[in-house]
């Protein structure tokens, strides 16, 4: 995220734009003590040897992994 540089004088429109950008970015952050839902995104874990694995689930709830 890149906020606009401050103007020499306070500008309410710029402040509102920066606030909107900050709030939008914050909504994408995972919060402590809350469930994590990834929607269409994937969860990818890296093994100690550097191999990356994607976690997947089928309609019966069975978890599986595949190398990515």
PQR file of N, CA, C, O and H, with PARSE charges and radii, in Angstrom:
ATOM      1  N   UNK A   1       0.849  -1.155   0.000 -0.4000 1.5000
ATOM      2  CA  UNK A   1       0.000   0.000   0.000 -0.0000 2.0000
ATOM      3  C   UNK A   1       0.904   1.231   0.000  0.5500 1.7000
ATOM      4  O   UNK A   1       1.918   1.285   0.697 -0.5500 1.4000
ATOM      5  N   UNK A   2       0.513   2.194  -0.787 -0.4000 1.5000
ATOM      6  CA  UNK A   2       1.283   3.429  -0.843 -0.0000 2.0000
ATOM      7  C   UNK A   2       0.322   4.594  -0.657  0.5500 1.7000
ATOM      8  O   UNK A   2      -0.515   4.875  -1.516 -0.5500 1.4000
ATOM      9  H   UNK A   2      -0.311   2.150  -1.353  0.4000 1.0000
ATOM     10  N   UNK A   3       0.460   5.267   0.483 -0.4000 1.5000
ATOM     11  CA  UNK A   3      -0.365   6.438   0.757 -0.0000 2.0000
ATOM     12  C   UNK A   3       0.239   7.648   0.058  0.5500 1.7000
ATOM     13  O   UNK A   3       1.444   7.701  -0.188 -0.5500 1.4000
ATOM     14  H   UNK A   3       1.139   5.040   1.180  0.4000 1.0000
ATOM     15  N   UNK A   4      -0.615   8.617  -0.259 -0.4000 1.5000
ATOM     16  CA  UNK A   4      -0.114   9.837  -0.890 -0.0000 2.0000
ATOM     17  C   UNK A   4       0.720  10.629   0.116  0.5500 1.7000
ATOM     18  O   UNK A   4       0.491  10.568   1.324 -0.5500 1.4000
ATOM     19  H   UNK A   4      -1.594   8.573  -0.060  0.4000 1.0000
ATOM     20  N   UNK A   5       1.678  11.360  -0.404 -0.4000 1.5000
ATOM     21  CA  UNK A   5       2.539  12.179   0.457 -0.0000 2.0000
ATOM     22  C   UNK A   5       1.713  13.301   1.061  0.5500 1.7000
ATOM     23  O   UNK A   5       0.782  13.797   0.426 -0.5500 1.4000
ATOM     24  H   UNK A   5       1.864  11.409  -1.385  0.4000 1.0000
ATOM     25  N   UNK A   6       2.040  13.701   2.269 -0.4000 1.5000
ATOM     26  CA  UNK A   6       1.273  14.788   2.883 -0.0000 2.0000
ATOM     27  C   UNK A   6       1.453  16.103   2.124  0.5500 1.7000
ATOM     28  O   UNK A   6       2.535  16.409   1.624 -0.5500 1.4000
ATOM     29  H   UNK A   6       2.796  13.298   2.785  0.4000 1.0000
ATOM     30  N   UNK A   7       0.374  16.863   2.053 -0.4000 1.5000
ATOM     31  CA  UNK A   7       0.425  18.181   1.426 -0.0000 2.0000
ATOM     32  C   UNK A   7       0.925  19.199   2.445  0.5500 1.7000
ATOM     33  O   UNK A   7       0.855  18.948   3.648 -0.5500 1.4000
ATOM     34  H   UNK A   7      -0.505  16.614   2.459  0.4000 1.0000
ATOM     35  N   UNK A   8       1.433  20.353   1.980 -0.4000 1.5000
ATOM     36  CA  UNK A   8       1.903  21.370   2.922 -0.0000 2.0000
ATOM     37  C   UNK A   8       0.801  21.836   3.873  0.5500 1.7000
ATOM     38  O   UNK A   8       1.074  22.185   5.021 -0.5500 1.4000
ATOM     39  H   UNK A   8       1.490  20.557   1.003  0.4000 1.0000
ATOM     40  N   UNK A   9      -0.429  21.839   3.397 -0.4000 1.5000
ATOM     41  CA  UNK A   9      -1.579  22.248   4.204 -0.0000 2.0000
ATOM     42  C   UNK A   9      -2.497  21.038   4.359  0.5500 1.7000
ATOM     43  O   UNK A   9      -2.582  20.197   3.464 -0.5500 1.4000
ATOM     44  H   UNK A   9      -0.651  21.555   2.464  0.4000 1.0000
ATOM     45  N   UNK A  10      -3.181  20.957   5.496 -0.4000 1.5000
ATOM     46  CA  UNK A  10      -4.131  19.864   5.732 -0.0000 2.0000
ATOM     47  C   UNK A  10      -5.195  19.875   4.651  0.5500 1.7000
ATOM     48  O   UNK A  10      -5.735  20.926   4.306 -0.5500 1.4000
ATOM     49  H   UNK A  10      -3.112  21.640   6.223  0.4000 1.0000
ATOM     50  N   UNK A  11      -5.493  18.690   4.116 -0.4000 1.5000
ATOM     51  CA  UNK A  11      -6.525  18.544   3.095 -0.0000 2.0000
ATOM     52  C   UNK A  11      -7.457  17.418   3.534  0.5500 1.7000
ATOM     53  O   UNK A  11      -7.039  16.264   3.631 -0.5500 1.4000
ATOM     54  H   UNK A  11      -5.054  17.836   4.397  0.4000 1.0000
ATOM     55  N   UNK A  12      -8.715  17.751   3.798 -0.4000 1.5000
ATOM     56  CA  UNK A  12      -9.675  16.770   4.292 -0.0000 2.0000
ATOM     57  C   UNK A  12      -9.890  15.636   3.294  0.5500 1.7000
ATOM     58  O   UNK A  12     -10.058  14.486   3.702 -0.5500 1.4000
ATOM     59  H   UNK A  12      -9.055  18.688   3.719  0.4000 1.0000
ATOM     60  N   UNK A  13      -9.889  15.934   2.005 -0.4000 1.5000
ATOM     61  CA  UNK A  13     -10.078  14.882   0.991 -0.0000 2.0000
ATOM     62  C   UNK A  13      -8.914  13.897   1.005  0.5500 1.7000
ATOM     63  O   UNK A  13      -9.117  12.688   0.893 -0.5500 1.4000
ATOM     64  H   UNK A  13      -9.753  16.867   1.674  0.4000 1.0000
ATOM     65  N   UNK A  14      -7.704  14.411   1.142 -0.4000 1.5000
ATOM     66  CA  UNK A  14      -6.544  13.530   1.196 -0.0000 2.0000
ATOM     67  C   UNK A  14      -6.581  12.681   2.462  0.5500 1.7000
ATOM     68  O   UNK A  14      -6.288  11.487   2.418 -0.5500 1.4000
ATOM     69  H   UNK A  14      -7.539  15.393   1.233  0.4000 1.0000
ATOM     70  N   UNK A  15      -6.937  13.286   3.579 -0.4000 1.5000
ATOM     71  CA  UNK A  15      -7.021  12.541   4.835 -0.0000 2.0000
ATOM     72  C   UNK A  15      -8.072  11.441   4.728  0.5500 1.7000
ATOM     73  O   UNK A  15      -7.846  10.324   5.194 -0.5500 1.4000
ATOM     74  H   UNK A  15      -7.176  14.257   3.615  0.4000 1.0000
ATOM     75  N   UNK A  16      -9.224  11.746   4.118 -0.4000 1.5000
ATOM     76  CA  UNK A  16     -10.278  10.743   3.945 -0.0000 2.0000
ATOM     77  C   UNK A  16      -9.813   9.622   3.030  0.5500 1.7000
ATOM     78  O   UNK A  16     -10.095   8.452   3.289 -0.5500 1.4000
ATOM     79  H   UNK A  16      -9.407  12.654   3.740  0.4000 1.0000
ATOM     80  N   UNK A  17      -9.107   9.967   1.966 -0.4000 1.5000
ATOM     81  CA  UNK A  17      -8.595   8.952   1.034 -0.0000 2.0000
ATOM     82  C   UNK A  17      -7.592   8.032   1.732  0.5500 1.7000
ATOM     83  O   UNK A  17      -7.649   6.812   1.578 -0.5500 1.4000
ATOM     84  H   UNK A  17      -8.879  10.917   1.755  0.4000 1.0000
ATOM     85  N   UNK A  18      -6.678   8.621   2.496 -0.4000 1.5000
ATOM     86  CA  UNK A  18      -5.699   7.807   3.232 -0.0000 2.0000
ATOM     87  C   UNK A  18      -6.390   6.912   4.250  0.5500 1.7000
ATOM     88  O   UNK A  18      -6.025   5.746   4.396 -0.5500 1.4000
ATOM     89  H   UNK A  18      -6.631   9.612   2.621  0.4000 1.0000
ATOM     90  N   UNK A  19      -7.378   7.441   4.952 -0.4000 1.5000
ATOM     91  CA  UNK A  19      -8.122   6.657   5.946 -0.0000 2.0000
ATOM     92  C   UNK A  19      -8.823   5.481   5.274  0.5500 1.7000
ATOM     93  O   UNK A  19      -8.811   4.367   5.795 -0.5500 1.4000
ATOM     94  H   UNK A  19      -7.675   8.389   4.834  0.4000 1.0000
ATOM     95  N   UNK A  20      -9.432   5.728   4.122 -0.4000 1.5000
ATOM     96  CA  UNK A  20     -10.125   4.666   3.383 -0.0000 2.0000
ATOM     97  C   UNK A  20      -9.132   3.577   2.977  0.5500 1.7000
ATOM     98  O   UNK A  20      -9.422   2.389   3.122 -0.5500 1.4000
ATOM     99  H   UNK A  20      -9.442   6.634   3.698  0.4000 1.0000
ATOM    100  N   UNK A  21      -7.967   3.974   2.471 -0.4000 1.5000
ATOM    101  CA  UNK A  21      -6.954   2.990   2.062 -0.0000 2.0000
ATOM    102  C   UNK A  21      -6.483   2.152   3.249  0.5500 1.7000
ATOM    103  O   UNK A  21      -6.331   0.936   3.132 -0.5500 1.4000
ATOM    104  H   UNK A  21      -7.731   4.939   2.354  0.4000 1.0000
ATOM    105  N   UNK A  22      -6.254   2.800   4.386 -0.4000 1.5000
ATOM    106  CA  UNK A  22      -5.815   2.077   5.578 -0.0000 2.0000
ATOM    107  C   UNK A  22      -6.878   1.092   6.058  0.5500 1.7000
ATOM    108  O   UNK A  22      -6.560  -0.048   6.394 -0.5500 1.4000
ATOM    109  H   UNK A  22      -6.377   3.787   4.480  0.4000 1.0000
ATOM    110  N   UNK A  23      -8.132   1.525   6.090 -0.4000 1.5000
ATOM    111  CA  UNK A  23      -9.213   0.645   6.540 -0.0000 2.0000
ATOM    112  C   UNK A  23      -9.420  -0.513   5.573  0.5500 1.7000
ATOM    113  O   UNK A  23      -9.687  -1.634   6.008 -0.5500 1.4000
ATOM    114  H   UNK A  23      -8.390   2.451   5.817  0.4000 1.0000
ATOM    115  N   UNK A  24      -9.302  -0.267   4.273 -0.4000 1.5000
ATOM    116  CA  UNK A  24      -9.447  -1.331   3.281 -0.0000 2.0000
ATOM    117  C   UNK A  24      -8.347  -2.373   3.439  0.5500 1.7000
ATOM    118  O   UNK A  24      -8.617  -3.573   3.386 -0.5500 1.4000
ATOM    119  H   UNK A  24      -9.085   0.643   3.920  0.4000 1.0000
ATOM    120  N   UNK A  25      -7.115  -1.925   3.631 -0.4000 1.5000
ATOM    121  CA  UNK A  25      -5.993  -2.849   3.816 -0.0000 2.0000
ATOM    122  C   UNK A  25      -6.143  -3.618   5.123  0.5500 1.7000
ATOM    123  O   UNK A  25      -5.829  -4.807   5.181 -0.5500 1.4000
ATOM    124  H   UNK A  25      -6.896  -0.951   3.674  0.4000 1.0000
ATOM    125  N   UNK A  26      -6.618  -2.953   6.168 -0.4000 1.5000
ATOM    126  CA  UNK A  26      -6.778  -3.610   7.465 -0.0000 2.0000
ATOM    127  C   UNK A  26      -7.810  -4.735   7.400  0.5500 1.7000
ATOM    128  O   UNK A  26      -7.659  -5.745   8.087 -0.5500 1.4000
ATOM    129  H   UNK A  26      -6.872  -1.987   6.121  0.4000 1.0000
ATOM    130  N   UNK A  27      -8.848  -4.579   6.590 -0.4000 1.5000
ATOM    131  CA  UNK A  27      -9.858  -5.635   6.472 -0.0000 2.0000
ATOM    132  C   UNK A  27      -9.280  -6.926   5.899  0.5500 1.7000
ATOM    133  O   UNK A  27      -9.841  -8.001   6.107 -0.5500 1.4000
ATOM    134  H   UNK A  27      -8.971  -3.758   6.032  0.4000 1.0000
ATOM    135  N   UNK A  28      -8.162  -6.828   5.178 -0.4000 1.5000
ATOM    136  CA  UNK A  28      -7.525  -8.011   4.598 -0.0000 2.0000
ATOM    137  C   UNK A  28      -6.624  -8.733   5.596  0.5500 1.7000
ATOM    138  O   UNK A  28      -6.215  -9.867   5.347 -0.5500 1.4000
ATOM    139  H   UNK A  28      -7.706  -5.954   5.009  0.4000 1.0000
ATOM    140  N   UNK A  29      -6.312  -8.094   6.716 -0.4000 1.5000
ATOM    141  CA  UNK A  29      -5.427  -8.686   7.724 -0.0000 2.0000
ATOM    142  C   UNK A  29      -6.162  -9.719   8.564  0.5500 1.7000
ATOM    143  O   UNK A  29      -7.345  -9.562   8.869 -0.5500 1.4000
ATOM    144  H   UNK A  29      -6.644  -7.173   6.918  0.4000 1.0000
ATOM    145  N   UNK A  30      -5.449 -10.777   8.934 -0.4000 1.5000
ATOM    146  CA  UNK A  30      -5.992 -11.760   9.862 -0.0000 2.0000
ATOM    147  C   UNK A  30      -5.840 -11.206  11.269  0.5500 1.7000
ATOM    148  O   UNK A  30      -4.789 -10.671  11.624 -0.5500 1.4000
ATOM    149  H   UNK A  30      -4.489 -10.904   8.687  0.4000 1.0000
ATOM    150  N   UNK A  31      -6.879 -11.335  12.060 -0.4000 1.5000
ATOM    151  CA  UNK A  31      -6.889 -10.780  13.407 -0.0000 2.0000
ATOM    152  C   UNK A  31      -6.692 -11.882  14.445  0.5500 1.7000
ATOM    153  O   UNK A  31      -7.173 -13.002  14.275 -0.5500 1.4000
ATOM    154  H   UNK A  31      -7.732 -11.770  11.772  0.4000 1.0000
ATOM    155  N   UNK A  32      -5.993 -11.557  15.501 -0.4000 1.5000
ATOM    156  CA  UNK A  32      -5.787 -12.472  16.616 -0.0000 2.0000
ATOM    157  C   UNK A  32      -7.129 -12.792  17.262  0.5500 1.7000
ATOM    158  O   UNK A  32      -7.997 -11.926  17.371 -0.5500 1.4000
ATOM    159  H   UNK A  32      -5.603 -10.647  15.639  0.4000 1.0000
ATOM    160  N   UNK A  33      -7.292 -14.046  17.691 -0.4000 1.5000
ATOM    161  CA  UNK A  33      -8.508 -14.489  18.384 -0.0000 2.0000
ATOM    162  C   UNK A  33      -9.745 -14.523  17.480  0.5500 1.7000
ATOM    163  O   UNK A  33     -10.869 -14.478  17.980 -0.5500 1.4000
ATOM    164  H   UNK A  33      -6.587 -14.749  17.602  0.4000 1.0000
ATOM    165  N   UNK A  34      -9.554 -14.600  16.161 -0.4000 1.5000
ATOM    166  CA  UNK A  34     -10.683 -14.699  15.233 -0.0000 2.0000
ATOM    167  C   UNK A  34     -10.451 -15.861  14.282  0.5500 1.7000
ATOM    168  O   UNK A  34      -9.312 -16.230  13.995 -0.5500 1.4000
ATOM    169  H   UNK A  34      -8.641 -14.636  15.755  0.4000 1.0000
ATOM    170  N   UNK A  35     -11.554 -16.435  13.797 -0.4000 1.5000
ATOM    171  CA  UNK A  35     -11.460 -17.487  12.800 -0.0000 2.0000
ATOM    172  C   UNK A  35     -10.817 -16.933  11.530  0.5500 1.7000
ATOM    173  O   UNK A  35     -10.908 -15.740  11.240 -0.5500 1.4000
ATOM    174  H   UNK A  35     -12.479 -16.136  14.031  0.4000 1.0000
ATOM    175  N   UNK A  36     -10.167 -17.819  10.782 -0.4000 1.5000
ATOM    176  CA  UNK A  36      -9.552 -17.422   9.517 -0.0000 2.0000
ATOM    177  C   UNK A  36     -10.296 -18.140   8.397  0.5500 1.7000
ATOM    178  O   UNK A  36     -10.357 -19.369   8.371 -0.5500 1.4000
ATOM    179  H   UNK A  36     -10.092 -18.788  11.017  0.4000 1.0000
ATOM    180  N   UNK A  37     -10.857 -17.373   7.480 -0.4000 1.5000
ATOM    181  CA  UNK A  37     -11.488 -17.927   6.283 -0.0000 2.0000
ATOM    182  C   UNK A  37     -10.718 -17.418   5.085  0.5500 1.7000
ATOM    183  O   UNK A  37     -10.483 -16.216   4.958 -0.5500 1.4000
ATOM    184  H   UNK A  37     -10.808 -16.374   7.501  0.4000 1.0000
ATOM    185  N   UNK A  38     -10.325 -18.323   4.207 -0.4000 1.5000
ATOM    186  CA  UNK A  38      -9.528 -17.914   3.060 -0.0000 2.0000
ATOM    187  C   UNK A  38     -10.340 -17.851   1.768  0.5500 1.7000
ATOM    188  O   UNK A  38      -9.808 -17.458   0.730 -0.5500 1.4000
ATOM    189  H   UNK A  38     -10.516 -19.299   4.310  0.4000 1.0000
ATOM    190  N   UNK A  39     -11.622 -18.231   1.812 -0.4000 1.5000
ATOM    191  CA  UNK A  39     -12.456 -18.141   0.611 -0.0000 2.0000
ATOM    192  C   UNK A  39     -11.873 -18.945  -0.530  0.5500 1.7000
ATOM    193  O   UNK A  39     -11.630 -20.143  -0.392 -0.5500 1.4000
ATOM    194  H   UNK A  39     -12.055 -18.551   2.655  0.4000 1.0000
ATOM    195  N   UNK A  40     -11.646 -18.289  -1.663 -0.4000 1.5000
ATOM    196  CA  UNK A  40     -11.097 -18.965  -2.847 -0.0000 2.0000
ATOM    197  C   UNK A  40      -9.573 -19.053  -2.816  0.5500 1.7000
ATOM    198  O   UNK A  40      -8.970 -19.663  -3.699 -0.5500 1.4000
ATOM    199  H   UNK A  40     -11.843 -17.315  -1.776  0.4000 1.0000
ATOM    200  N   UNK A  41      -8.951 -18.451  -1.808 -0.4000 1.5000
ATOM    201  CA  UNK A  41      -7.493 -18.498  -1.699 -0.0000 2.0000
ATOM    202  C   UNK A  41      -7.064 -19.884  -1.203  0.5500 1.7000
ATOM    203  O   UNK A  41      -7.906 -20.716  -0.864 -0.5500 1.4000
ATOM    204  H   UNK A  41      -9.441 -17.956  -1.091  0.4000 1.0000
ATOM    205  N   UNK A  42      -5.776 -20.117  -1.165 -0.4000 1.5000
ATOM    206  CA  UNK A  42      -5.230 -21.396  -0.732 -0.0000 2.0000
ATOM    207  C   UNK A  42      -4.370 -21.207   0.511  0.5500 1.7000
ATOM    208  O   UNK A  42      -3.872 -20.116   0.788 -0.5500 1.4000
ATOM    209  H   UNK A  42      -5.092 -19.441  -1.440  0.4000 1.0000
ATOM    210  N   UNK A  43      -4.210 -22.300   1.251 -0.4000 1.5000
ATOM    211  CA  UNK A  43      -3.250 -22.327   2.356 -0.0000 2.0000
ATOM    212  C   UNK A  43      -2.071 -23.158   1.868  0.5500 1.7000
ATOM    213  O   UNK A  43      -2.224 -24.317   1.484 -0.5500 1.4000
ATOM    214  H   UNK A  43      -4.614 -23.187   1.026  0.4000 1.0000
ATOM    215  N   UNK A  44      -0.904 -22.549   1.890 -0.4000 1.5000
ATOM    216  CA  UNK A  44       0.305 -23.233   1.447 -0.0000 2.0000
ATOM    217  C   UNK A  44       1.301 -23.200   2.596  0.5500 1.7000
ATOM    218  O   UNK A  44       1.616 -22.139   3.136 -0.5500 1.4000
ATOM    219  H   UNK A  44      -0.780 -21.607   2.202  0.4000 1.0000
ATOM    220  N   UNK A  45       1.791 -24.380   2.959 -0.4000 1.5000
ATOM    221  CA  UNK A  45       2.780 -24.518   4.026 -0.0000 2.0000
ATOM    222  C   UNK A  45       4.108 -24.954   3.417  0.5500 1.7000
ATOM    223  O   UNK A  45       4.143 -25.663   2.412 -0.5500 1.4000
ATOM    224  H   UNK A  45       1.535 -25.242   2.521  0.4000 1.0000
ATOM    225  N   UNK A  46       5.190 -24.521   4.038 -0.4000 1.5000
ATOM    226  CA  UNK A  46       6.522 -24.886   3.567 -0.0000 2.0000
ATOM    227  C   UNK A  46       7.165 -25.847   4.565  0.5500 1.7000
ATOM    228  O   UNK A  46       7.258 -25.552   5.756 -0.5500 1.4000
ATOM    229  H   UNK A  46       5.161 -23.944   4.855  0.4000 1.0000
ATOM    230  N   UNK A  47       7.606 -26.995   4.063 -0.4000 1.5000
ATOM    231  CA  UNK A  47       8.282 -27.999   4.886 -0.0000 2.0000
ATOM    232  C   UNK A  47       9.706 -27.517   5.185  0.5500 1.7000
ATOM    233  O   UNK A  47      10.223 -26.640   4.494 -0.5500 1.4000
ATOM    234  H   UNK A  47       7.531 -27.234   3.095  0.4000 1.0000
ATOM    235  N   UNK A  48      10.341 -28.094   6.222 -0.4000 1.5000
ATOM    236  CA  UNK A  48      11.713 -27.702   6.561 -0.0000 2.0000
ATOM    237  C   UNK A  48      12.690 -27.818   5.382  0.5500 1.7000
ATOM    238  O   UNK A  48      13.669 -27.074   5.314 -0.5500 1.4000
ATOM    239  H   UNK A  48       9.921 -28.806   6.784  0.4000 1.0000
ATOM    240  N   UNK A  49      12.425 -28.754   4.450 -0.4000 1.5000
ATOM    241  CA  UNK A  49      13.335 -28.907   3.307 -0.0000 2.0000
ATOM    242  C   UNK A  49      13.026 -27.926   2.176  0.5500 1.7000
ATOM    243  O   UNK A  49      13.676 -27.961   1.131 -0.5500 1.4000
ATOM    244  H   UNK A  49      11.631 -29.358   4.505  0.4000 1.0000
ATOM    245  N   UNK A  50      12.031 -27.045   2.381 -0.4000 1.5000
ATOM    246  CA  UNK A  50      11.709 -26.035   1.379 -0.0000 2.0000
ATOM    247  C   UNK A  50      10.572 -26.405   0.442  0.5500 1.7000
ATOM    248  O   UNK A  50      10.105 -25.562  -0.324 -0.5500 1.4000
ATOM    249  H   UNK A  50      11.504 -27.017   3.230  0.4000 1.0000
ATOM    250  N   UNK A  51      10.115 -27.665   0.491 -0.4000 1.5000
ATOM    251  CA  UNK A  51       8.996 -28.075  -0.361 -0.0000 2.0000
ATOM    252  C   UNK A  51       7.716 -27.393   0.115  0.5500 1.7000
ATOM    253  O   UNK A  51       7.436 -27.342   1.313 -0.5500 1.4000
ATOM    254  H   UNK A  51      10.494 -28.350   1.114  0.4000 1.0000
ATOM    255  N   UNK A  52       6.956 -26.877  -0.825 -0.4000 1.5000
ATOM    256  CA  UNK A  52       5.712 -26.184  -0.492 -0.0000 2.0000
ATOM    257  C   UNK A  52       4.536 -27.116  -0.764  0.5500 1.7000
ATOM    258  O   UNK A  52       4.481 -27.779  -1.800 -0.5500 1.4000
ATOM    259  H   UNK A  52       7.184 -26.919  -1.797  0.4000 1.0000
ATOM    260  N   UNK A  53       3.585 -27.158   0.192 -0.4000 1.5000
ATOM    261  CA  UNK A  53       2.415 -28.013   0.076 -0.0000 2.0000
ATOM    262  C   UNK A  53       1.138 -27.188   0.214  0.5500 1.7000
ATOM    263  O   UNK A  53       1.018 -26.335   1.093 -0.5500 1.4000
ATOM    264  H   UNK A  53       3.630 -26.619   1.034  0.4000 1.0000
ATOM    265  N   UNK A  54       0.200 -27.464  -0.669 -0.4000 1.5000
ATOM    266  CA  UNK A  54      -1.107 -26.812  -0.634 -0.0000 2.0000
ATOM    267  C   UNK A  54      -2.079 -27.728   0.104  0.5500 1.7000
ATOM    268  O   UNK A  54      -2.155 -28.921  -0.189 -0.5500 1.4000
ATOM    269  H   UNK A  54       0.297 -28.157  -1.383  0.4000 1.0000
ATOM    270  N   UNK A  55      -2.821 -27.170   1.060 -0.4000 1.5000
ATOM    271  CA  UNK A  55      -3.826 -27.935   1.798 -0.0000 2.0000
ATOM    272  C   UNK A  55      -5.156 -27.798   1.069  0.5500 1.7000
ATOM    273  O   UNK A  55      -5.578 -26.694   0.725 -0.5500 1.4000
ATOM    274  H   UNK A  55      -2.759 -26.201   1.298  0.4000 1.0000
ATOM    275  N   UNK A  56      -5.814 -28.941   0.836 -0.4000 1.5000
ATOM    276  CA  UNK A  56      -7.096 -28.942   0.138 -0.0000 2.0000
ATOM    277  C   UNK A  56      -8.107 -29.764   0.926  0.5500 1.7000
ATOM    278  O   UNK A  56      -7.728 -30.620   1.725 -0.5500 1.4000
ATOM    279  H   UNK A  56      -5.471 -29.838   1.115  0.4000 1.0000
ATOM    280  N   UNK A  57      -9.390 -29.504   0.702 -0.4000 1.5000
ATOM    281  CA  UNK A  57     -10.459 -30.238   1.364 -0.0000 2.0000
ATOM    282  C   UNK A  57     -11.527 -30.578   0.336  0.5500 1.7000
ATOM    283  O   UNK A  57     -11.839 -29.772  -0.541 -0.5500 1.4000
ATOM    284  H   UNK A  57      -9.697 -28.809   0.052  0.4000 1.0000
ATOM    285  N   UNK A  58     -12.089 -31.790   0.453 -0.4000 1.5000
ATOM    286  CA  UNK A  58     -13.186 -32.141  -0.462 -0.0000 2.0000
ATOM    287  C   UNK A  58     -14.525 -31.949   0.239  0.5500 1.7000
ATOM    288  O   UNK A  58     -14.573 -31.552   1.403 -0.5500 1.4000
ATOM    289  H   UNK A  58     -11.836 -32.444   1.165  0.4000 1.0000
ATOM    290  N   UNK A  59     -15.600 -32.231  -0.469 -0.4000 1.5000
ATOM    291  CA  UNK A  59     -16.950 -31.983   0.061 -0.0000 2.0000
ATOM    292  C   UNK A  59     -17.301 -32.860   1.262  0.5500 1.7000
ATOM    293  O   UNK A  59     -18.251 -32.548   1.981 -0.5500 1.4000
ATOM    294  H   UNK A  59     -15.561 -32.553  -1.415  0.4000 1.0000
ATOM    295  N   UNK A  60     -16.565 -33.945   1.500 -0.4000 1.5000
ATOM    296  CA  UNK A  60     -16.841 -34.781   2.666 -0.0000 2.0000
ATOM    297  C   UNK A  60     -16.006 -34.355   3.876  0.5500 1.7000
ATOM    298  O   UNK A  60     -16.129 -34.933   4.956 -0.5500 1.4000
ATOM    299  H   UNK A  60     -15.794 -34.198   0.916  0.4000 1.0000
ATOM    300  N   UNK A  61     -15.146 -33.327   3.688 -0.4000 1.5000
ATOM    301  CA  UNK A  61     -14.312 -32.840   4.794 -0.0000 2.0000
ATOM    302  C   UNK A  61     -12.943 -33.487   4.863  0.5500 1.7000
ATOM    303  O   UNK A  61     -12.186 -33.238   5.801 -0.5500 1.4000
ATOM    304  H   UNK A  61     -15.046 -32.856   2.811  0.4000 1.0000
ATOM    305  N   UNK A  62     -12.616 -34.314   3.882 -0.4000 1.5000
ATOM    306  CA  UNK A  62     -11.317 -34.980   3.873 -0.0000 2.0000
ATOM    307  C   UNK A  62     -10.232 -34.000   3.440  0.5500 1.7000
ATOM    308  O   UNK A  62     -10.331 -33.367   2.389 -0.5500 1.4000
ATOM    309  H   UNK A  62     -13.231 -34.517   3.120  0.4000 1.0000
ATOM    310  N   UNK A  63      -9.193 -33.887   4.270 -0.4000 1.5000
ATOM    311  CA  UNK A  63      -8.070 -33.016   3.963 -0.0000 2.0000
ATOM    312  C   UNK A  63      -7.008 -33.781   3.163  0.5500 1.7000
ATOM    313  O   UNK A  63      -6.797 -34.977   3.365 -0.5500 1.4000
ATOM    314  H   UNK A  63      -9.113 -34.402   5.124  0.4000 1.0000
ATOM    315  N   UNK A  64      -6.346 -33.061   2.251 -0.4000 1.5000
ATOM    316  CA  UNK A  64      -5.242 -33.650   1.519 -0.0000 2.0000
ATOM    317  C   UNK A  64      -4.224 -32.546   1.235  0.5500 1.7000
ATOM    318  O   UNK A  64      -4.524 -31.359   1.358 -0.5500 1.4000
ATOM    319  H   UNK A  64      -6.517 -32.089   2.087  0.4000 1.0000
ATOM    320  N   UNK A  65      -3.040 -32.955   0.859 -0.4000 1.5000
ATOM    321  CA  UNK A  65      -2.013 -31.997   0.500 -0.0000 2.0000
ATOM    322  C   UNK A  65      -1.446 -32.367  -0.871  0.5500 1.7000
ATOM    323  O   UNK A  65      -1.468 -33.527  -1.281 -0.5500 1.4000
ATOM    324  H   UNK A  65      -2.797 -33.919   0.758  0.4000 1.0000
ATOM    325  N   UNK A  66      -0.948 -31.365  -1.552 -0.4000 1.5000
ATOM    326  CA  UNK A  66      -0.263 -31.621  -2.825 -0.0000 2.0000
ATOM    327  C   UNK A  66       0.872 -30.627  -2.924  0.5500 1.7000
ATOM    328  O   UNK A  66       0.755 -29.479  -2.497 -0.5500 1.4000
ATOM    329  H   UNK A  66      -0.931 -30.422  -1.219  0.4000 1.0000
ATOM    330  N   UNK A  67       1.975 -31.088  -3.495 -0.4000 1.5000
ATOM    331  CA  UNK A  67       3.143 -30.223  -3.676 -0.0000 2.0000
ATOM    332  C   UNK A  67       2.797 -29.152  -4.714  0.5500 1.7000
ATOM    333  O   UNK A  67       2.099 -29.410  -5.695 -0.5500 1.4000
ATOM    334  H   UNK A  67       2.070 -32.021  -3.842  0.4000 1.0000
ATOM    335  N   UNK A  68       3.299 -27.964  -4.470 -0.4000 1.5000
ATOM    336  CA  UNK A  68       3.097 -26.868  -5.435 -0.0000 2.0000
ATOM    337  C   UNK A  68       4.412 -26.298  -5.876  0.5500 1.7000
ATOM    338  O   UNK A  68       4.443 -25.371  -6.685 -0.5500 1.4000
ATOM    339  H   UNK A  68       3.866 -27.754  -3.674  0.4000 1.0000
TER
END
